[in-house]
Amino acid sequence: MKLSARLQLIADWLPSGCRFADIGSDHGLLPVCAVQSGRAAFAIAGEVNDGPLEAARRQVAEAGESARISVRKGNGLAVLAPGEVDAITIAGMGGALIVTILGEGEEKLAGVKRLVLQPNVGGEFVRRWLLGHGWFLAKEAILEEDGKIYEVMMAERPSDVARQNEELYRERELPGGNKVQLTKELLLMMGPHLTMAPNEAFLAKWDSELEKLEQIRRSLTASNLEASRKKEAELVQLSGQLKEVLACLPKVKP
């Protein structure tokens, strides 16, 4: 069984020998591969929808892993008992939904040492939640697969999390002599690790985001409302900041 590049990266970022829960597990591929490869000792595949739930049950049974993988129906972290796992993966959904799942089940995070999260959109929401709830964003990656761009984030809770987060999101001046400031807000939006080592997928994402901002700005020009003028000015300012940052980032090596 072979995982996609996105799921393989998530599996690679699990702690070796962990007990983990895959929330929104879909067909249960990640738990099966993680257990069979030896990356995980035990897994929970959580799924709220009946179709994917049954698919996960079949996948686990056919792999002969029913003893090491528990497939459970439930919403978010409701499938877990506190202290049952030491790692959690949530992949393939929007950042706002990931944040809702983590927030509503926060008491289930007791004993969890690592989160591996893959928001399809809204990575900024995830970074803000982690920062505000005592987690440190230890790693980030961005990749393109089958025409889609994915961000993957790995978070932990070190003893000095406040100090590490302060350093991670410290405002800094980008090289180049143009005095371009990479602010905390921009780091939360673009990713503190991703901006330090941009790749083609990162640049493609932000080219696309700039196009979306421009489309929104153009749509606002048809309105005479004062609120539209204010929003338009905000979009122009944000686009300008993003373009300045992108122009100063290290060049992507061919």
ABEGO torsion letter per residue (X at the ends): XBBBAAAAAAAAABBBGBBBBBBGAEAGAAAAAAAAAGABABBBBBBABAAAAAAAAAAAAAAGAAAABBBBBEBEAAABBBGABABBBBBGBBAAAAAAAAAAAAAAABGBABBBBBBABGAAAAAAAAAAAGBBBABBBBBBBGGBBBBBBBBBBBAAAAAAAAAAABBBBBBGGAGBBBBAAAAAAAEAAAAABBBAAAAAAAAAAAAAAAAAAAAAAABABAAAAAAAAAAAAAAAAAAAAAAABBBBBX
